[in-house]
Amino acid sequence: MDNESFIRIRNHTNAVEQAANKGYASGIRIDLLLAIRRAAVQDLADIEAWKARERHSIRTSWRSNSAVQRESTQLRRARK
């Protein structure tokens, strides 16, 4: 998949799908109680990330925040 398509599709992922994908990373065939505890820990981490974003405008993202990337993004947006 080309980079442009990946970025466009990724932006349409909703919170439920994101939570499920994070949950899959914890493993398969684990006890129900352990799965519930891991989900609770992940939910709390997501809440704290959201609070940081709202409080300090800090975004958790896979995207590069380098000067070159910012300039490239700015140029791409200006062309639209």
C-alpha positions in Angstrom: 0.0 0.0 0.0 1.4 3.4 -0.9 2.0 5.9 1.9 -0.7 8.4 0.8 -3.4 5.7 0.9 -2.2 4.4 4.3 -2.4 7.9 5.8 -5.9 8.5 4.3 -7.3 5.2 5.5 -5.7 5.4 8.9 -7.5 8.7 9.6 -10.8 6.9 9.4 -10.0 4.4 12.2 -12.4 4.9 15.0 -11.7 4.6 18.8 -13.3 1.2 19.1 -11.1 -0.2 16.3 -8.0 1.4 17.9 -8.8 -0.1 21.3 -9.3 -3.6 19.7 -6.0 -3.4 17.8 -4.2 -2.4 21.0 -5.8 -5.3 22.8 -4.7 -7.8 20.2 -1.1 -6.9 21.0 -1.4 -8.3 24.5 -1.6 -11.8 23.3 -4.0 -14.6 22.6 -5.5 -17.3 24.8 -5.1 -15.5 28.1 -7.3 -15.8 31.1 -10.4 -13.7 31.1 -9.5 -11.9 34.3 -6.1 -11.1 33.0 -7.6 -9.8 29.7 -10.0 -7.5 31.7 -7.2 -6.2 33.8 -5.0 -5.4 30.7 -8.0 -3.7 29.1 -8.5 -1.5 32.1 -4.8 -0.6 32.2 -4.9 0.3 28.5 -8.1 2.3 29.0 -6.4 4.3 31.7 -3.4 5.0 29.5 -5.7 6.2 26.7 -7.5 8.5 29.1 -4.2 10.0 30.3 -3.0 10.5 26.7 -6.3 12.3 25.9 -5.9 14.5 29.0 -2.4 15.4 28.0 -3.6 16.3 24.6 -6.4 18.5 25.9 -4.3 20.1 28.6 -1.0 20.7 26.8 -1.9 20.2 23.1 0.5 17.2 23.1 -0.5 14.7 20.5 0.6 11.1 20.6 1.2 10.1 17.1 3.3 7.8 14.9 4.0 10.7 12.6 7.4 12.3 12.6 7.6 15.8 14.2 11.0 16.7 12.6 11.6 20.1 11.1 11.9 18.5 7.6 8.6 16.7 8.0 6.8 19.7 9.3 8.0 21.8 6.4 7.0 19.0 4.0 3.5 18.8 5.5 3.1 22.6 5.4 4.1 22.7 1.7 1.6 19.8 0.9 -1.2 21.6 2.7 -0.4 24.9 0.9 -0.8 23.1 -2.5 -4.3 21.9 -1.7 
